[in-house]
Amino acid sequence: MNEITINIIIAERTYKLRIQAEEEERVRKAAAQINDRLKAYADAYAYKDHQDLLAMTALQLATSEAVLMDELAFTNNRLDEKLYQLDALLTDHLTL
């Protein structure tokens, strides 16, 4: 695997990261998403410092991840049910 070093700016601070080359686009998009949300909170609410904005952004992202994980679990459960039904149907058909 090919490691690269990139600089990412989040909340006006630069972070030097060592990542896999194939992750670069995803990491840059994630940083842009964080900065976009920070700006949206800064425009919408009064705040003391970037820590407040970072906390709200972290909460929003964690909540979004929790929703996605719940949806994934639901989808996986439905898929498991359908596969079980298909297996039972095929087993019944093959034993006839």
DAKADA-V417412 format. One record per run of one state. SS is the DSSP state (alpha for helix, beta for strand, coil for the rest). FROM is the first residue (numbers start at 1). TO is the last residue. Records with the same first field share a line. If there is no record, write none. Layout:
# DAKADA-V417412
SS: FROM-TO  FROM-TO
This chain:
# DAKADA-V417412
coil: 1-2  11-12  45-49  95-96
beta: 3-10  13-20
alpha: 21-44  50-94
